[in-house]
Amino acid sequence: MPFTPIHLGPGLAFKAIGGRRFSFMVFGGAQVLMDIEPLLGILRGWPVLHGPTHTVWGALPIGLLAGAIGRPISAACLRWLRIPHAPFTWPASFAGALLGTYSHVLLDAIMHSDLQPVWPLSPANPLLRWISVDQLHLACVALGLFGVAAIVLRAAWNRLE
């Protein structure tokens, strides 16, 4: 299923580690951009849903696009919602975008048999079933819980200072 929320778990961990240097909103947007190809494939009945965009090379232009449009869109959304936030930087936008697209390729490579992460150099997918899909989902949920806990603890610690 395209646009799976399970991919956001690692993004929460990245946010906890990166803080202001990482945009979780842009990370989420990059996840959605990555899954446009599989969505079109489902709608059009393509035999391969994870094609060129789900490769090491396909993730780069999508990440760069997500980083370029993510900062102004995210900043506008935060202003519109009146959510206070630290200054939104270009490096944070591109960190969120590129970690979003490359983690997406990694996670999908583990679970989708039609994905060829280093195509055209090789049609192989050495990551396929590296761990079970259930283990992958549990790892994503665990990373998300870690991220939320670390973010909450950091916020509480900062209020004490």
C-alpha positions as CSV (number, residue, x, y, z in Angstrom):
1,M,0.0,0.0,0.0
2,P,1.5,3.4,-0.9
3,F,1.9,6.1,1.7
4,T,2.5,3.8,4.6
5,P,2.8,5.6,7.9
6,I,5.2,2.9,9.2
7,H,8.0,4.7,7.4
8,L,7.6,7.6,9.8
9,G,9.0,5.6,12.7
10,P,12.6,6.0,11.7
11,G,11.8,9.7,10.9
12,L,10.9,10.3,14.5
13,A,14.2,8.7,15.6
14,F,16.1,10.9,13.1
15,K,14.2,14.0,14.5
16,A,15.2,13.0,18.1
17,I,18.8,12.7,17.1
18,G,19.0,15.6,14.7
19,G,16.8,18.1,16.5
20,R,16.6,21.4,14.6
21,R,19.0,20.1,12.0
22,F,16.3,17.6,10.7
23,S,12.8,18.3,9.4
24,F,10.3,15.6,10.2
25,M,7.7,17.4,8.1
26,V,9.9,17.3,5.0
27,F,10.8,13.7,5.8
28,G,7.1,12.9,5.7
29,G,6.6,14.8,2.4
30,A,9.5,12.9,0.9
31,Q,7.9,9.6,1.8
32,V,4.7,10.7,0.0
33,L,6.7,11.8,-3.1
34,M,8.5,8.4,-3.2
35,D,5.2,6.5,-3.3
36,I,3.7,8.4,-6.3
37,E,5.3,5.8,-8.6
38,P,3.7,2.8,-6.9
39,L,0.4,4.6,-6.6
40,L,0.4,5.2,-10.4
41,G,1.4,1.6,-10.9
42,I,-1.5,0.4,-8.8
43,L,-4.0,2.7,-10.7
44,R,-2.6,1.7,-14.1
45,G,-2.0,-2.0,-13.4
46,W,1.8,-1.9,-14.0
47,P,3.5,-5.2,-13.3
48,V,6.4,-3.5,-11.5
49,L,5.3,-1.0,-8.8
50,H,8.8,-0.1,-7.5
51,G,10.8,1.1,-10.5
52,P,13.4,3.8,-11.1
53,T,12.3,6.0,-8.3
54,H,13.0,3.3,-5.8
55,T,16.7,3.1,-6.5
56,V,19.7,4.7,-5.0
57,W,19.8,7.0,-8.1
58,G,16.1,7.7,-8.3
59,A,15.9,8.7,-4.6
60,L,18.4,11.5,-5.1
61,P,16.3,13.8,-7.4
62,I,13.2,13.1,-5.4
63,G,15.1,14.0,-2.3
64,L,16.4,17.2,-3.8
65,L,12.9,18.2,-5.0
66,A,11.5,17.4,-1.6
67,G,14.1,19.5,0.1
68,A,13.6,22.4,-2.2
69,I,9.8,22.5,-1.9
70,G,9.7,21.2,1.6
71,R,11.1,24.2,3.4
72,P,8.7,26.8,2.1
73,I,5.7,24.5,2.3
74,S,6.5,23.4,5.8
75,A,7.3,26.9,7.0
76,A,4.0,28.1,5.6
77,C,2.0,25.3,7.2
78,L,3.6,25.9,10.6
79,R,2.8,29.7,10.3
80,W,-0.7,29.0,9.2
81,L,-1.3,26.6,12.1
82,R,0.5,29.1,14.4
83,I,2.8,26.4,15.7
84,P,5.9,27.9,17.3
85,H,9.1,26.5,16.0
86,A,12.9,27.1,15.7
87,P,14.1,28.8,12.5
88,F,13.5,26.5,9.6
89,T,16.8,26.0,7.7
90,W,17.7,24.7,4.2
91,P,20.1,22.1,5.7
92,A,17.3,20.8,7.9
93,S,15.0,20.6,4.9
94,F,17.5,18.7,2.8
95,A,18.4,16.4,5.7
96,G,14.8,15.5,6.2
97,A,14.3,15.0,2.5
98,L,17.3,12.9,1.7
99,L,17.1,10.8,4.8
100,G,13.4,10.3,3.9
101,T,14.0,9.1,0.3
102,Y,17.0,6.9,1.1
103,S,15.4,5.3,4.2
104,H,12.3,4.7,2.0
105,V,14.4,2.8,-0.5
106,L,16.1,0.8,2.3
107,L,12.8,-0.1,4.0
108,D,11.0,-1.0,0.8
109,A,13.9,-3.0,-0.5
110,I,13.5,-5.3,2.5
111,M,9.9,-6.0,1.8
112,H,9.1,-5.6,-1.9
113,S,10.4,-8.3,-4.4
114,D,10.0,-6.0,-7.4
115,L,12.5,-3.4,-6.0
116,Q,16.0,-3.3,-7.5
117,P,17.9,-0.7,-5.3
118,V,21.1,-0.4,-7.3
119,W,19.5,-0.7,-10.8
120,P,20.9,-0.4,-13.5
121,L,24.2,-1.8,-12.1
122,S,22.4,-4.9,-10.8
123,P,18.9,-6.3,-10.9
124,A,19.5,-8.0,-7.6
125,N,17.9,-7.0,-4.3
126,P,20.3,-8.3,-1.6
127,L,18.1,-6.7,1.1
128,L,14.9,-8.6,0.2
129,R,13.7,-10.5,3.3
130,W,16.9,-9.5,5.2
131,I,14.5,-9.5,8.1
132,S,10.8,-10.5,8.0
133,V,8.1,-7.9,7.2
134,D,6.8,-8.2,10.8
135,Q,10.3,-7.6,12.2
136,L,10.7,-4.6,9.9
137,H,7.4,-3.1,11.1
138,L,8.3,-3.8,14.7
139,A,11.7,-2.0,14.2
140,C,9.9,1.0,12.6
141,V,7.4,1.2,15.5
142,A,10.3,0.8,18.0
143,L,12.2,3.6,16.4
144,G,9.1,5.8,16.4
145,L,8.6,5.1,20.1
146,F,12.2,5.8,20.8
147,G,12.0,9.1,18.8
148,V,8.8,10.3,20.6
149,A,10.3,9.4,24.0
150,A,13.6,11.2,23.3
151,I,11.8,14.3,21.9
152,V,9.5,14.5,25.0
153,L,12.4,14.0,27.4
154,R,14.5,16.7,25.6
155,A,11.6,19.1,25.8
156,A,11.1,18.4,29.5
157,W,14.8,18.8,30.1
158,N,14.9,22.1,28.2
159,R,12.0,23.4,30.4
160,L,14.0,22.6,33.5
161,E,17.0,24.7,32.4
